[in-house]
Amino acid sequence: MRRGKVPIPMLDVLSVILLLMHLSEMATGGDNSGWADIFDRTIRKVEPQVLPLPEDCFLQQYPQRCDCIKTELECVEVNLHDVPQVSTNVTWLSLKSNEIKRLSDNIFSKYTHLQRLFLQNNSIQTISSQAFSGLYKLERLFLSENSISSLSPGVFSDLRNLWWL
């Protein structure tokens, strides 16, 4: 995951300029002829700051070997054998290319904000009938490149917003 930098403009420069103009006017009795000099000396000392983009992680719980930005978690090729315990505010969960074999009942039920779930290229053979229970906001579910032999009736019944499978 990439982290970038973006220049942040000088904060409230207009207020500083107006204040300096007012102070100059007060000090000179209304003569603004020295204003350009004051402006030049003051403003040239101020340089824009470069701060990192707001890519902080807003999940309190997740495996250290995973990458997190905001509420999106990527646990790709980290040798997971089970679905990890993560914060309930996760919205995007990628568990691609691991060793997950089974999705048990209610394994994702506490992730009610989850919108995308990536489970490709695991060793999933069994998906219990309530594995996706409570995922009402899930829009995309990726299950390709697994060894799923059968699905129980109603396994996708809670996925009301699903439009990609």
C-alpha positions as CSV (number, residue, x, y, z in Angstrom):
1,M,0.0,0.0,0.0
2,R,1.3,3.4,-1.0
3,R,1.8,6.4,1.2
4,G,2.1,9.7,-0.4
5,K,2.8,13.3,0.6
6,V,0.8,16.3,-0.3
7,P,1.8,20.0,0.2
8,I,-0.4,21.8,2.7
9,P,-0.9,25.5,1.9
10,M,0.0,28.1,4.5
11,L,-2.8,28.4,6.9
12,D,-4.7,31.6,7.0
13,V,-2.2,33.7,5.0
14,L,-4.9,36.3,4.3
15,S,-5.4,36.9,8.0
16,V,-1.7,37.4,8.5
17,I,-1.5,39.8,5.6
18,L,-4.4,41.8,6.9
19,L,-3.0,41.9,10.4
20,L,0.4,43.1,9.1
21,M,-1.3,45.8,7.0
22,H,-3.2,47.0,10.0
23,L,-0.1,47.1,12.2
24,S,1.8,48.9,9.5
25,E,-1.0,51.4,9.3
26,M,-1.1,52.0,13.0
27,A,2.7,52.3,13.3
28,T,3.0,54.8,10.4
29,G,-0.1,56.8,11.0
30,G,-1.7,55.6,7.8
31,D,1.4,55.7,5.6
32,N,1.6,52.2,3.9
33,S,4.7,52.9,1.9
34,G,6.7,50.4,4.0
35,W,4.1,47.7,3.7
36,A,5.8,45.9,0.8
37,D,9.0,45.7,2.8
38,I,7.2,44.2,5.9
39,F,5.3,41.7,3.7
40,D,8.5,40.6,1.9
41,R,10.4,40.0,5.2
42,T,7.5,38.2,6.9
43,I,6.0,36.0,4.1
44,R,9.3,34.9,2.6
45,K,10.2,33.2,5.9
46,V,7.1,31.0,5.8
47,E,7.4,27.8,3.8
48,P,4.7,25.4,3.0
49,Q,4.8,22.1,5.0
50,V,4.6,18.7,3.5
51,L,2.5,16.3,5.5
52,P,1.6,12.6,4.9
53,L,-1.8,11.8,3.3
54,P,-4.5,10.8,5.8
55,E,-3.9,7.1,5.4
56,D,-4.0,6.2,9.1
57,C,-5.5,2.9,10.1
58,F,-8.9,3.2,11.9
59,L,-9.0,-0.4,13.0
60,Q,-8.0,-1.1,16.5
61,Q,-7.6,-4.9,16.1
62,Y,-6.0,-6.7,13.2
63,P,-3.0,-9.0,12.7
64,Q,0.4,-7.2,12.5
65,R,1.3,-8.9,9.3
66,C,-1.6,-7.3,7.6
67,D,-1.7,-3.8,6.0
68,C,-4.4,-1.4,7.0
69,I,-5.5,2.0,5.6
70,K,-8.5,3.7,7.1
71,T,-11.0,0.8,7.5
72,E,-9.6,-1.4,4.8
73,L,-7.5,-4.4,5.7
74,E,-5.3,-6.5,3.4
75,C,-4.0,-9.8,4.6
76,V,-2.6,-11.3,1.4
77,E,-0.2,-14.2,1.4
78,V,0.4,-14.1,5.1
79,N,-0.3,-17.8,5.7
80,L,-3.6,-17.5,7.5
81,H,-5.4,-20.8,8.3
82,D,-8.5,-19.1,9.8
83,V,-10.3,-15.8,9.3
84,P,-8.6,-13.4,11.7
85,Q,-10.3,-11.4,14.4
86,V,-10.4,-7.8,13.4
87,S,-12.2,-4.6,14.5
88,T,-15.9,-4.5,13.7
89,N,-15.7,-1.3,11.7
90,V,-13.8,-3.0,8.8
91,T,-15.3,-2.2,5.4
92,W,-12.9,-4.0,3.1
93,L,-11.2,-7.3,3.9
94,S,-8.8,-9.1,1.7
95,L,-7.7,-12.6,2.7
96,K,-6.5,-13.6,-0.7
97,S,-3.9,-16.3,-1.2
98,N,-3.9,-17.9,2.3
99,E,-4.6,-21.3,3.7
100,I,-8.2,-20.9,4.8
101,K,-10.1,-24.2,4.4
102,R,-13.5,-23.6,6.1
103,L,-15.9,-20.7,6.7
104,S,-17.9,-21.6,9.8
105,D,-21.3,-20.2,10.9
106,N,-21.3,-16.5,11.8
107,I,-17.6,-16.1,11.1
108,F,-18.2,-12.6,9.5
109,S,-21.4,-11.7,11.4
110,K,-19.8,-8.9,13.6
111,Y,-18.5,-7.1,10.5
112,T,-21.7,-5.4,9.7
113,H,-20.0,-2.6,7.8
114,L,-18.2,-4.9,5.4
115,Q,-18.7,-4.0,1.8
116,R,-16.0,-6.1,0.0
117,L,-14.7,-9.5,1.0
118,F,-11.8,-11.1,-1.0
119,L,-11.3,-14.8,-0.4
120,Q,-9.7,-15.9,-3.7
121,N,-7.0,-18.4,-3.9
122,N,-7.4,-20.1,-0.5
123,S,-8.2,-23.7,0.1
124,I,-11.8,-23.2,1.0
125,Q,-13.8,-26.5,0.7
126,T,-16.7,-25.9,3.1
127,I,-18.9,-22.8,3.6
128,S,-21.5,-23.3,6.3
129,S,-25.0,-22.1,5.7
130,Q,-24.6,-19.1,8.1
131,A,-21.1,-18.1,7.2
132,F,-22.2,-14.8,5.6
133,S,-24.9,-14.1,8.1
134,G,-25.4,-10.4,8.9
135,L,-23.4,-9.1,6.0
136,Y,-26.2,-6.8,4.8
137,K,-23.9,-4.2,3.4
138,L,-21.7,-6.6,1.4
139,E,-21.6,-5.6,-2.2
140,R,-18.8,-7.7,-3.6
141,L,-17.7,-11.3,-2.6
142,F,-14.8,-13.0,-4.3
143,L,-14.5,-16.7,-3.9
144,S,-12.7,-17.9,-7.1
145,E,-9.7,-20.3,-7.0
146,N,-10.9,-22.3,-4.1
147,S,-12.0,-26.0,-3.8
148,I,-15.7,-25.4,-2.9
149,S,-17.5,-28.7,-3.5
150,S,-21.1,-27.7,-2.5
151,L,-23.1,-24.8,-1.0
152,S,-25.9,-25.0,1.5
153,P,-29.3,-23.5,0.5
154,G,-29.6,-19.9,1.7
155,V,-25.9,-19.4,2.2
156,F,-26.1,-16.0,0.5
157,S,-29.6,-15.0,1.8
158,D,-28.3,-12.1,4.0
159,L,-26.3,-10.6,1.2
160,R,-29.1,-8.2,0.2
161,N,-26.7,-5.6,-1.4
162,L,-24.5,-8.1,-3.2
163,W,-24.1,-7.4,-6.9
164,W,-20.7,-9.1,-7.6
165,L,-20.0,-12.8,-6.8
